[in-house]
Amino acid sequence: MLRAARFKQLLLTAAQYGGIVLATLLAIDVACIALGLFPPTYEYGEPDVGWVASPPTGAMHEDRCNEFSTGTTYNYTRNEDGVRTERRAAELQADTQSYLIAVTGDSQTDLCAPNAQTHEGVLERVLNASGLRAVVLPYGAGRGRAGTRRCRTTSCSRRRC
């Protein structure tokens, strides 16, 4: 009986402190909203496409990312359309012998790694090693929104993605 009473008292005390913390956080939140402190920011990306990994720049360029768990910095190439590939848009359009494969997804599609080590790079290497000529283009769009990138770059303008 003594243990049950002690346990009941412990639960009551924990509930009281939990209620105090919850009420305090709620009061602070309401005060911040009422005073206009820390207003929410709404970023919806591009109106037609949603989130994109990199906007078109008109020129090939090197990007870099930092892998926070290891501290390693990786460099990778994007073409003039902002697509993560070493191939120029004109080269992709002129290549009629290869399949163009678009991989859509969220930020995990655009991993912090060299192009050859991403999902798309591995898929392209395996397909080409098996005799199927393929170019795999990643369209990772960050912010956890899968499949939001449509084929509107010149890299895909001729074929379906």
C-alpha positions as CSV (number, residue, x, y, z in Angstrom):
1,M,0.0,0.0,0.0
2,L,2.8,2.4,0.9
3,R,4.4,1.9,-2.6
4,A,1.1,2.6,-4.4
5,A,0.6,5.8,-2.4
6,R,4.2,7.0,-3.1
7,F,3.8,6.2,-6.8
8,K,0.6,8.1,-6.9
9,Q,2.2,11.1,-5.2
10,L,5.1,10.9,-7.7
11,L,2.8,10.9,-10.7
12,L,0.8,13.8,-9.3
13,T,4.0,15.8,-8.8
14,A,5.2,15.0,-12.3
15,A,1.8,16.0,-13.8
16,Q,1.9,19.3,-11.9
17,Y,5.4,20.2,-13.1
18,G,4.5,19.0,-16.6
19,G,1.4,21.2,-16.6
20,I,3.4,24.2,-15.4
21,V,5.9,23.7,-18.2
22,L,3.2,23.3,-20.8
23,A,1.3,26.4,-19.6
24,T,4.5,28.5,-19.6
25,L,5.4,27.4,-23.1
26,L,1.9,28.2,-24.3
27,A,1.9,31.6,-22.7
28,I,5.3,32.4,-24.2
29,D,4.1,31.3,-27.7
30,V,0.9,33.4,-27.4
31,A,2.9,36.4,-26.3
32,C,5.3,36.0,-29.2
33,I,2.5,35.8,-31.7
34,A,0.7,38.8,-30.1
35,L,3.8,40.9,-30.1
36,G,4.7,39.9,-33.7
37,L,8.1,38.5,-32.6
38,F,9.6,35.7,-34.8
39,P,6.9,35.9,-37.5
40,P,6.7,32.7,-39.7
41,T,8.4,32.9,-43.1
42,Y,6.8,31.2,-46.0
43,E,9.1,29.9,-48.7
44,Y,7.3,27.9,-51.4
45,G,10.1,27.6,-53.9
46,E,9.4,28.2,-57.6
47,P,5.6,28.6,-58.3
48,D,5.6,26.1,-61.2
49,V,8.0,23.6,-59.9
50,G,8.3,23.7,-56.1
51,W,11.6,23.2,-54.5
52,V,14.6,22.8,-56.7
53,A,18.1,21.8,-55.8
54,S,19.8,24.5,-57.9
55,P,18.5,27.1,-60.3
56,P,19.7,27.2,-64.0
57,T,22.8,29.3,-64.3
58,G,23.5,29.2,-68.0
59,A,27.0,27.8,-67.5
60,M,28.6,24.6,-66.2
61,H,29.8,25.2,-62.6
62,E,31.2,23.4,-59.6
63,D,29.2,23.1,-56.4
64,R,30.3,21.9,-53.0
65,C,28.8,20.5,-49.9
66,N,30.1,19.7,-46.5
67,E,29.4,16.3,-44.9
68,F,28.9,17.4,-41.3
69,S,29.4,13.9,-39.7
70,T,32.9,13.6,-41.2
71,G,33.8,17.2,-41.9
72,T,34.6,16.3,-45.5
73,T,34.0,18.7,-48.3
74,Y,32.8,17.3,-51.7
75,N,32.9,19.0,-55.0
76,Y,30.5,18.1,-57.8
77,T,29.5,19.5,-61.2
78,R,26.2,20.9,-62.3
79,N,25.4,21.7,-65.9
80,E,23.9,25.0,-67.2
81,D,20.4,23.9,-66.3
82,G,21.4,23.3,-62.6
83,V,21.2,19.5,-63.1
84,R,23.9,17.5,-61.2
85,T,25.8,16.0,-64.1
86,E,29.1,16.4,-65.9
87,R,27.3,16.5,-69.3
88,R,26.3,19.8,-70.9
89,A,22.6,20.3,-71.9
90,A,23.5,20.3,-75.6
91,E,25.4,17.0,-75.2
92,L,22.4,15.5,-73.5
93,Q,20.1,16.6,-76.3
94,A,22.4,15.4,-79.1
95,D,22.8,11.9,-77.5
96,T,20.1,9.8,-79.2
97,Q,21.7,6.5,-78.3
98,S,21.3,6.7,-74.5
99,Y,18.2,6.5,-72.4
100,L,17.6,9.5,-70.3
101,I,16.4,8.6,-66.8
102,A,15.2,11.2,-64.4
103,V,15.3,10.4,-60.7
104,T,13.0,12.6,-58.6
105,G,12.9,12.8,-54.9
106,D,13.6,14.9,-51.8
107,S,16.9,16.1,-50.4
108,Q,18.1,12.5,-50.1
109,T,18.2,12.3,-53.9
110,D,20.7,15.2,-53.9
111,L,23.2,13.6,-51.4
112,C,26.4,15.3,-50.2
113,A,28.8,13.1,-52.2
114,P,30.6,13.1,-55.5
115,N,28.3,12.5,-58.5
116,A,29.5,9.0,-59.0
117,Q,28.7,8.0,-55.4
118,T,25.1,9.2,-55.4
119,H,22.1,6.9,-56.1
120,E,22.0,8.2,-59.6
121,G,25.7,7.8,-60.2
122,V,25.6,4.2,-59.0
123,L,22.5,3.4,-61.1
124,E,24.1,4.9,-64.2
125,R,27.3,2.9,-63.7
126,V,25.4,-0.4,-63.2
127,L,23.2,0.2,-66.3
128,N,26.1,1.1,-68.5
129,A,28.2,-1.9,-67.2
130,S,25.3,-4.2,-68.1
131,G,25.3,-2.9,-71.7
132,L,22.4,-0.5,-71.5
133,R,23.5,3.0,-72.5
134,A,21.9,5.3,-70.0
135,V,22.3,8.8,-68.5
136,V,20.7,9.2,-65.1
137,L,19.8,12.7,-64.0
138,P,19.0,13.6,-60.4
139,Y,16.2,16.0,-59.7
140,G,16.3,16.1,-55.9
141,A,14.3,19.0,-54.6
142,G,15.1,19.4,-50.9
143,R,12.7,20.2,-48.1
144,G,11.3,16.7,-48.2
145,R,9.0,17.2,-51.2
146,A,9.4,14.2,-53.5
147,G,8.7,14.4,-57.2
148,T,8.1,18.1,-57.5
149,R,10.6,18.8,-60.3
150,R,9.0,18.7,-63.8
151,C,11.0,18.4,-67.0
152,R,11.2,21.9,-68.0
153,T,15.0,22.2,-68.4
154,T,16.5,21.9,-71.9
155,S,18.2,18.7,-70.8
156,C,14.8,16.9,-71.0
157,S,13.0,19.1,-73.5
158,R,13.1,16.5,-76.3
159,R,12.3,13.3,-74.3
160,R,9.9,12.4,-71.6
161,C,11.2,12.2,-68.1
